[in-house]
Amino acid sequence: MSQTIAYIRTSTLMQDVNHQRHEILEFANRQAWHVDDFMEVARSSRHTSRQRRIEELLQRLQPGDTLLVTELSRLGRSTGEVILLINQLVDHGVTVIIIKQNLQLGQGLQNMTAKVMITLLALFAEIERDFISLRTKEALAAKKAQGVILGKPKGTIQSSMYDKDRDRIEELLLLGVPQKQIVERHLNYGTPKSLSYYINTRGLAKP
């Protein structure tokens, strides 16, 4: 049996999800639709797709299902990422509805306006990447011509998300706790690989 899932994402915990929920419910009522479930995420677009529960969303949606979102920007960090996700969903037989942009995409839907809009957004995203790349190269070339030494001085250690828990990490290492367990059971963030890099570059004590 097909289902309708609404995806709501806010950038921070401080933002209210009720506004998006209300907008989706109003749209569903106008269309006489029933929303079976709401997937709510309080993560900025800078977080990974897993942290934004996109991977979970892809697993839950089956052919014949419908995905409701208030606007395109809720689905990804860039236009290109959003386009790829929508294409993946449509190819899987999922209908995607974006309320603010008035887009309805799905297999068999003769919505030429939506198709043109998605194509233009993809084109704009590619042009935007080219402009950013060009501006970056020009800025770096200008600084180099002025004699500015680019990059951080050799041996500079950048700040890390693990810095706030450094004492705790060192204590756990001395107790013989494996790095994987430190990440998964004690910190609840990061990866064993990034933690290992942090430990090595800081010269933290090992058991």
Sequence and secondary structure as in RCSB ss.txt:
>XXXX:A:sequence
MSQTIAYIRTSTLMQDVNHQRHEILEFANRQAWHVDDFMEVARSSRHTSRQRRIEELLQRLQPGDTLLVTELSRL
GRSTGEVILLINQLVDHGVTVIIIKQNLQLGQGLQNMTAKVMITLLALFAEIERDFISLRTKEALAAKKAQGVIL
GKPKGTIQSSMYDKDRDRIEELLLLGVPQKQIVERHLNYGTPKSLSYYINTRGLAKP
>XXXX:A:secstr
   EEEEEEESSTTS SHHHHHHHHHHHHHTT    EEEEEE  TTS TTTTTHHHHHHH  TT EEEES GGGG
 SSHHHHHHHHHHHHHTT EEEETTTTEEE TT   HHHHHHHHHHHHHHHHHHHHHHHHHHHHHHHHHHTT   
S  TT     TTGGGHHHHHHHHHTT  HHHIIIIII SS HHHHHHHHHHHT    
